[in-house]
Amino acid sequence: MKYILNKKYWAPIALLGMMVFGILFTSCDNNDSGGSTITITRVFLEDVNSTVPDREVNFARLGQLLRIEGSGFAGLKKVYINGYSTYFNVAFVSNNSMLVSVSADTPILEADTSVRNTIRFVNDSNEVIFPFEIRSGKPAISNISNTLPNPGETITVTGDGLTEVSKVVFPGNVEVATGIVSDEDGEFFTVVVPNGISDLGGSIFAETSNGGVYSPRYFNFKKGILLNFDGLGSQGSWDRASMILPADLESAVIGTGNTSQGKYVPHRPAKIPSFTANATRQSEVWTAGTGVDNWRTQLTPYIPANTSLDQVAFQFDIYVPEAWKDSGFLKICTINNFNGGEWAGAVYNYVPWIVDGKSVAFQTTGWTTVTIPLNKFYAWSKEPFTFETVLAFREAATYQNFGIYFENSDIKLSNVTGNASEVEFPAKATSVKVYTDNWRIVPLDTPVYNDFN
């Protein structure tokens, strides 16, 4: 029987064969040369999944395999990476080359400064310390506290591996290199927002001790604003007791840290003293809708219609000055064709006070951004869709208003989580204050940072 090897495997197999052949050809018993002088000339990253499977490098991450070139490796007894005694297989050691994997247990920030970013090679009579940067896993950004802040305000960027952030670059190539505060565990950093950020928006880029990282492309994305109650987008309203009219909007500066921006929506306006229990659609606010809203024209130059729906989101800024728990939620409606109470269809119910199946007080000190991917809306949550699905759905609707209800009905936990549960949260009368602003559709795609640009 004849077998044909797929070309995509030639390079890694050839590489491995050459390394093993070289090691076997030049290797000797490690005990034969126990005292030779050790020299290090070059370090290579071995990655069979890369287009460059054997790449010379000056740093490595936890878990990566290194090929080290030099001399005097025969008789090698110990390798210490950042002071950590690291296992190596003597079968892959020759006098001039060796393989060693950076252990996941290697200390990074917690390594003593005298050994951090070093590899130490030891035999019976000699040792050498080779300066070499060791990084943890690639950093990642999972959230930005406010993606449409005022210049001069501080934002918090959360994620993983965000250690020792040295600079942040905002859309428009506006760089900040001072005043950055990094969490020791790399879970977040804070930075003051500069002037001059591009209104086209985009990703923010952070340079960390673990390398560079991008956020999703949603920062300062003003082109996606549906309604900011200050001239971008048009508010619609009609005669209805629950309707929040333009006259019901507020404009006093509220919030600490990240403050309000002009007019905003009080979802319990002054004319509604409190919300009764077990009632839907207790307040509502809408865009102008049919004949005015045109998502395709506005958004597709920046978010193509064929974009996967998990890469498109509805964002809004929210301020809740007092504890919100036990009752009430915001129903986000993609069109005006809902009576209230729905947990299905082209809507999403935002219930921030249910956390891990329990009622936990939700409160903000300033305005913070909420991001809801469009594939979380119930109509599009069960299978893959594209942005075209949402555009076509709205264009087919008689009433193309986009809006938000405040509802105060009973909540079944199973509706929130999508998992079977008997837990229910009975509605209670509430006078909670919830404010929103800057409704927008944003892209969620994230540029990939390449360590070897």
C-alpha positions as CSV (number, residue, x, y, z in Angstrom):
1,M,0.0,0.0,0.0
2,K,1.3,3.4,-0.9
3,Y,1.0,6.4,1.5
4,I,1.4,10.0,0.5
5,L,2.5,12.5,3.2
6,N,0.6,15.8,3.3
7,K,2.9,18.7,2.5
8,K,1.9,20.6,5.6
9,Y,3.7,18.1,7.7
10,W,7.0,18.1,5.8
11,A,8.6,21.1,7.6
12,P,7.9,20.0,11.3
13,I,8.9,16.4,10.5
14,A,12.0,17.4,8.7
15,L,12.9,19.8,11.5
16,L,12.4,17.2,14.2
17,G,14.4,14.7,12.2
18,M,17.4,17.1,11.8
19,M,17.4,18.0,15.5
20,V,17.3,14.3,16.6
21,F,19.9,13.3,14.0
22,G,22.2,16.2,15.1
23,I,21.8,15.3,18.8
24,L,22.4,11.6,18.2
25,F,25.4,12.2,15.9
26,T,27.2,14.5,18.4
27,S,25.9,13.3,21.7
28,C,27.8,11.5,24.4
29,D,27.2,10.4,27.9
30,N,26.7,13.4,30.0
31,N,29.1,12.0,32.5
32,D,31.9,11.9,29.9
33,S,32.4,15.7,29.9
34,G,31.4,16.8,33.3
35,G,33.6,20.0,33.6
36,S,33.6,21.7,30.2
37,T,33.2,25.4,29.9
38,I,29.6,26.2,28.8
39,T,28.9,28.9,26.2
40,I,25.5,30.0,24.8
41,T,25.3,31.5,21.3
42,R,21.7,31.4,20.2
43,V,18.2,30.4,21.4
44,F,15.4,29.2,19.1
45,L,11.7,28.8,19.6
46,E,10.4,25.4,18.4
47,D,6.8,25.7,17.2
48,V,5.6,23.2,14.6
49,N,2.4,25.2,14.2
50,S,4.2,28.3,13.1
51,T,5.2,29.3,9.6
52,V,8.7,29.6,11.1
53,P,8.9,26.4,13.2
54,D,12.6,27.1,14.2
55,R,12.8,30.8,15.0
56,E,15.7,32.6,16.8
57,V,14.3,34.5,19.8
58,N,15.3,36.7,22.7
59,F,12.3,35.7,24.9
60,A,10.0,32.8,25.6
61,R,6.7,32.2,27.3
62,L,5.7,29.6,29.8
63,G,5.2,26.2,28.2
64,Q,7.2,26.9,25.1
65,L,10.0,24.6,23.8
66,L,13.4,26.0,23.3
67,R,16.4,24.8,21.3
68,I,19.6,26.2,22.7
69,E,22.9,26.4,20.7
70,G,26.3,26.7,22.2
71,S,29.0,24.4,23.5
72,G,29.9,22.4,26.6
73,F,26.4,20.9,27.1
74,A,27.7,17.4,27.4
75,G,27.8,16.6,31.2
76,L,25.1,19.3,31.9
77,K,23.6,18.6,35.3
78,K,21.1,21.5,36.0
79,V,19.2,24.2,34.1
80,Y,17.5,27.0,36.1
81,I,15.0,29.3,34.4
82,N,14.3,32.4,36.5
83,G,15.9,30.4,39.4
84,Y,13.5,27.5,38.9
85,S,15.1,24.1,38.5
86,T,13.8,23.0,35.1
87,Y,13.7,19.4,33.8
88,F,15.4,18.5,30.6
89,N,15.8,15.1,28.9
90,V,19.4,14.1,28.4
91,A,18.4,12.2,25.3
92,F,18.0,15.6,23.6
93,V,21.3,17.1,24.7
94,S,24.4,17.1,22.6
95,N,27.6,19.0,23.2
96,N,26.4,21.9,21.0
97,S,22.6,21.8,21.2
98,M,19.8,20.9,23.6
99,L,16.1,21.1,24.0
100,V,14.3,22.4,27.1
101,S,10.7,23.4,27.8
102,V,9.9,26.4,30.0
103,S,7.9,24.9,32.8
104,A,4.4,26.3,33.6
105,D,5.6,26.6,37.2
106,T,8.4,29.0,36.4
107,P,8.1,32.2,38.4
108,I,7.8,35.4,36.5
109,L,7.1,38.6,38.6
110,E,7.6,36.7,41.8
111,A,11.1,35.6,40.7
112,D,13.9,37.3,42.6
113,T,15.3,40.2,40.7
114,S,18.8,38.6,40.7
115,V,17.5,35.6,38.6
116,R,14.6,37.0,36.8
117,N,14.9,36.8,33.0
118,T,17.9,34.5,33.2
119,I,18.7,30.9,32.3
120,R,21.5,29.3,34.3
121,F,23.4,26.2,33.0
122,V,25.4,24.1,35.5
123,N,27.7,21.1,35.2
124,D,30.1,19.6,37.7
125,S,32.8,22.3,37.3
126,N,31.3,25.3,35.5
127,E,28.1,27.3,35.1
128,V,27.0,30.2,33.0
129,I,24.1,32.6,33.4
130,F,22.5,33.7,30.1
131,P,20.2,36.8,30.1
132,F,17.0,35.8,28.4
133,E,13.5,37.2,28.9
134,I,10.8,34.9,30.3
135,R,7.1,35.9,29.9
136,S,3.9,34.3,31.1
137,G,1.1,33.5,28.7
138,K,0.0,36.0,26.2
139,P,-1.9,38.9,27.8
140,A,-5.6,39.4,27.0
141,I,-8.1,42.2,27.5
142,S,-11.6,41.1,28.4
143,N,-13.3,44.4,29.4
144,I,-12.9,48.2,29.5
145,S,-14.9,49.9,32.2
146,N,-16.0,52.7,29.9
147,T,-15.5,52.6,26.1
148,L,-16.8,56.1,25.4
149,P,-15.3,58.2,28.3
150,N,-14.6,61.9,28.5
151,P,-11.0,63.0,28.0
152,G,-9.2,63.2,31.3
153,E,-11.2,60.5,32.9
154,T,-9.7,57.2,34.2
155,I,-10.7,53.9,32.8
156,T,-10.0,50.4,34.1
157,V,-8.9,47.7,31.6
158,T,-9.4,44.1,32.9
159,G,-8.1,40.8,31.6
160,D,-5.1,38.4,32.1
161,G,-1.4,38.9,32.0
162,L,-1.6,42.7,32.1
163,T,1.6,43.1,34.1
164,E,3.8,46.1,34.2
165,V,2.0,48.1,31.4
166,S,4.5,50.6,30.0
167,K,2.3,52.3,27.4
168,V,-1.2,52.5,26.0
169,V,-2.0,53.5,22.5
170,F,-5.5,54.8,21.8
171,P,-7.3,55.0,18.4
172,G,-5.7,57.7,16.3
173,N,-2.2,56.6,17.5
174,V,-2.5,58.7,20.7
175,E,0.0,57.3,23.1
176,V,0.1,57.4,26.9
177,A,3.2,56.3,28.7
178,T,2.7,57.9,32.2
179,G,0.3,57.6,35.0
180,I,-0.5,53.9,34.2
181,V,-1.2,51.8,37.3
182,S,-0.8,48.1,36.9
183,D,-2.2,45.3,39.1
184,E,0.6,43.1,40.4
185,D,-1.4,40.0,39.4
186,G,-2.0,41.3,35.9
187,E,-5.8,41.3,36.2
188,F,-6.2,45.0,35.3
189,F,-4.6,48.4,34.8
190,T,-5.9,52.0,34.9
191,V,-5.0,54.8,32.6
192,V,-6.2,58.4,32.0
193,V,-7.9,59.0,28.7
194,P,-6.1,61.5,26.6
195,N,-7.4,64.2,24.2
196,G,-7.4,63.7,20.5
197,I,-8.7,60.1,20.2
198,S,-10.1,59.3,16.7
199,D,-13.9,59.4,16.5
200,L,-13.7,56.4,14.2
201,G,-12.7,54.5,17.2
202,G,-10.9,51.2,17.3
203,S,-8.8,49.1,19.6
204,I,-6.6,50.3,22.4
205,F,-3.2,48.7,22.5
206,A,-1.2,48.0,25.7
207,E,2.5,47.1,25.9
208,T,3.0,44.9,28.9
209,S,6.0,42.9,30.3
210,N,4.2,39.9,28.7
211,G,4.1,41.5,25.3
212,G,1.5,43.6,23.4
213,V,-2.2,43.1,23.5
214,Y,-5.2,44.7,21.7
215,S,-8.7,45.3,23.0
216,P,-11.8,44.6,20.8
217,R,-12.3,47.3,18.2
218,Y,-15.0,49.1,20.1
219,F,-13.3,52.0,21.9
220,N,-14.7,55.4,21.1
221,F,-16.7,54.0,18.2
222,K,-18.9,57.0,17.7
223,K,-19.9,56.0,14.2
224,G,-22.1,53.3,15.8
225,I,-24.1,55.6,18.0
226,L,-27.9,55.0,17.6
227,L,-28.9,57.6,20.1
228,N,-27.0,59.8,22.6
229,F,-29.9,62.2,23.3
230,D,-27.6,65.1,22.3
231,G,-27.9,65.2,18.5
232,L,-26.7,61.8,17.4
233,G,-29.6,59.7,16.4
234,S,-33.2,60.7,16.8
235,Q,-35.5,60.0,19.7
236,G,-39.1,58.9,19.0
237,S,-42.1,59.3,21.3
238,W,-45.8,59.2,21.3
239,D,-48.7,59.5,23.7
240,R,-48.5,56.8,26.2
241,A,-48.3,56.9,30.0
242,S,-45.1,54.8,30.1
243,M,-43.4,56.8,27.4
244,I,-40.2,58.7,28.3
245,L,-40.5,62.0,26.3
246,P,-37.7,64.3,25.4
247,A,-38.9,66.6,28.2
248,D,-38.3,63.7,30.7
249,L,-34.6,63.5,29.9
250,E,-32.1,64.8,32.5
251,S,-28.8,66.7,32.0
252,A,-27.4,67.5,35.5
253,V,-23.9,66.2,35.8
254,I,-24.0,62.9,37.7
255,G,-21.5,60.1,38.4
256,T,-18.1,60.0,40.0
257,G,-15.0,59.3,38.0
258,N,-16.8,58.8,34.7
259,T,-19.4,61.5,34.6
260,S,-22.5,62.0,32.4
261,Q,-22.3,63.5,29.0
262,G,-25.1,66.0,28.3
263,K,-28.6,64.6,28.3
264,Y,-29.3,61.0,29.3
265,V,-32.3,58.7,30.1
266,P,-33.8,58.3,33.6
267,H,-35.6,54.9,33.2
268,R,-37.7,56.0,36.1
269,P,-38.4,59.6,35.2
270,A,-39.6,62.1,37.8
271,K,-43.2,61.6,36.7
272,I,-43.1,57.9,37.9
273,P,-42.7,57.8,41.7
274,S,-42.1,54.0,41.8
275,F,-42.5,50.8,39.8
276,T,-45.3,48.5,41.0
277,A,-44.7,44.7,41.3
278,N,-45.7,42.2,38.6
279,A,-46.0,44.7,35.8
280,T,-44.2,44.9,32.4
281,R,-43.4,47.9,30.2
282,Q,-43.5,50.3,33.1
283,S,-41.3,52.9,31.2
284,E,-40.1,52.9,27.6
285,V,-37.8,55.0,25.4
286,W,-37.2,54.6,21.7
287,T,-35.3,55.7,18.6
288,A,-37.3,57.4,15.9
289,G,-37.6,54.2,13.9
290,T,-39.1,53.7,10.4
291,G,-37.9,56.2,7.8
292,V,-35.2,57.6,10.1
293,D,-33.1,54.7,11.5
294,N,-31.0,53.1,8.8
295,W,-28.6,50.6,10.3
296,R,-27.4,49.3,6.9
297,T,-26.3,52.7,5.7
298,Q,-24.9,53.9,9.0
299,L,-23.1,50.7,10.2
300,T,-22.1,48.4,7.3
301,P,-19.2,50.7,6.2
302,Y,-17.6,49.8,9.5
303,I,-19.2,46.4,10.3
304,P,-19.8,44.4,7.1
305,A,-23.2,42.6,6.9
306,N,-21.5,39.2,6.7
307,T,-19.8,39.7,10.1
308,S,-20.5,36.8,12.5
309,L,-23.1,38.0,15.0
310,D,-20.9,37.1,18.0
311,Q,-18.5,39.8,16.7
312,V,-21.2,42.6,16.9
313,A,-22.6,44.0,20.1
314,F,-25.0,46.6,21.5
315,Q,-23.3,48.8,24.0
316,F,-24.7,51.4,26.3
317,D,-23.4,53.4,29.3
318,I,-25.2,52.9,32.6
319,Y,-25.2,54.7,36.0
320,V,-26.9,53.2,39.0
321,P,-26.2,55.4,42.1
322,E,-28.0,53.2,44.6
323,A,-28.1,49.5,45.2
324,W,-30.3,47.7,42.6
325,K,-31.3,44.1,43.6
326,D,-34.2,41.7,43.9
327,S,-36.5,43.2,41.2
328,G,-36.6,44.9,37.8
329,F,-34.7,44.6,34.6
330,L,-34.2,46.4,31.3
331,K,-35.7,44.8,28.2
332,I,-33.7,45.8,25.1
333,C,-35.9,45.6,22.0
334,T,-34.5,45.5,18.4
335,I,-37.8,46.7,17.0
336,N,-41.1,48.0,18.4
337,N,-43.2,44.8,18.4
338,F,-43.2,43.6,21.9
339,N,-45.8,43.9,24.6
340,G,-43.5,43.2,27.6
341,G,-42.7,40.1,29.6
342,E,-40.9,38.3,26.7
343,W,-38.0,36.0,27.3
344,A,-37.9,35.0,23.6
345,G,-37.6,36.8,20.2
346,A,-35.3,39.6,19.2
347,V,-34.9,41.0,22.7
348,Y,-32.5,40.7,25.5
349,N,-33.3,41.2,29.2
350,Y,-30.5,42.8,31.2
351,V,-30.6,41.7,34.8
352,P,-27.3,42.8,36.4
353,W,-28.2,42.0,40.0
354,I,-28.5,38.2,39.4
355,V,-25.1,36.8,39.9
356,D,-24.4,33.1,40.1
357,G,-28.1,32.4,40.7
358,K,-28.4,34.9,43.6
359,S,-29.6,38.4,44.1
360,V,-26.5,40.6,44.5
361,A,-26.7,44.4,44.8
362,F,-25.6,46.2,41.6
363,Q,-24.4,49.7,41.9
364,T,-21.9,52.0,40.1
365,T,-19.9,55.0,41.3
366,G,-19.8,56.4,37.8
367,W,-20.9,55.6,34.3
368,T,-19.8,52.2,33.1
369,T,-20.2,50.5,29.7
370,V,-22.4,47.4,29.2
371,T,-21.6,45.2,26.2
372,I,-24.1,42.7,24.9
373,P,-23.1,40.6,21.8
374,L,-26.0,40.4,19.4
375,N,-25.9,36.6,19.5
376,K,-27.1,36.9,23.1
377,F,-30.4,38.2,21.9
378,Y,-32.8,35.3,22.3
379,A,-33.9,35.0,18.6
380,W,-30.3,34.6,17.5
381,S,-28.7,32.7,20.5
382,K,-29.3,29.1,19.3
383,E,-27.3,28.9,16.1
384,P,-24.8,31.0,14.1
385,F,-26.1,34.1,12.3
386,T,-24.5,37.1,10.7
387,F,-25.2,40.8,11.1
388,E,-27.2,40.6,7.8
389,T,-29.8,38.6,9.8
390,V,-30.4,41.5,12.1
391,L,-30.3,44.1,9.4
392,A,-32.9,42.2,7.3
393,F,-35.1,41.6,10.4
394,R,-35.3,45.3,11.2
395,E,-35.8,46.3,7.6
396,A,-38.8,43.9,7.4
397,A,-40.4,45.3,10.5
398,T,-43.3,47.7,10.4
399,Y,-42.0,49.7,13.4
400,Q,-38.2,49.9,13.2
401,N,-37.8,51.7,16.5
402,F,-35.0,50.4,18.8
403,G,-35.8,50.8,22.5
404,I,-35.6,49.9,26.1
405,Y,-38.4,49.0,28.6
406,F,-38.1,49.0,32.3
407,E,-40.0,45.9,33.4
408,N,-40.8,44.7,36.9
409,S,-42.2,41.2,36.6
410,D,-41.3,37.9,38.2
411,I,-38.0,36.4,37.0
412,K,-37.3,32.7,36.6
413,L,-33.7,31.9,37.0
414,S,-34.0,29.4,34.1
415,N,-34.8,32.3,31.8
416,V,-31.7,34.2,32.8
417,T,-29.2,31.3,32.6
418,G,-30.9,29.0,30.0
419,N,-30.5,26.1,32.4
420,A,-33.1,24.2,34.3
421,S,-33.9,25.7,37.7
422,E,-36.8,26.0,40.1
423,V,-35.5,29.3,41.5
424,E,-37.7,32.3,41.0
425,F,-37.4,35.9,42.0
426,P,-40.8,37.4,42.8
427,A,-41.2,41.0,41.7
428,K,-41.3,43.7,44.4
429,A,-42.2,47.4,44.2
430,T,-39.1,49.4,43.6
431,S,-38.1,53.0,43.2
432,V,-34.6,52.2,41.9
433,K,-32.8,54.8,39.7
434,V,-31.3,53.5,36.5
435,Y,-29.8,55.9,33.9
436,T,-28.5,55.0,30.4
437,D,-26.8,56.9,27.6
438,N,-24.9,56.5,24.3
439,W,-26.7,53.6,22.8
440,R,-24.5,52.1,20.1
441,I,-23.7,49.2,17.9
442,V,-20.0,48.2,18.0
443,P,-17.6,45.7,16.4
444,L,-16.1,43.1,18.7
445,D,-13.3,41.8,16.5
446,T,-9.9,42.0,18.1
447,P,-6.6,42.5,16.2
448,V,-4.1,39.7,16.8
449,Y,-0.8,40.7,18.3
450,N,2.1,38.9,16.8
451,D,5.1,38.5,19.1
452,F,7.3,38.5,16.0
453,N,6.1,41.4,13.8
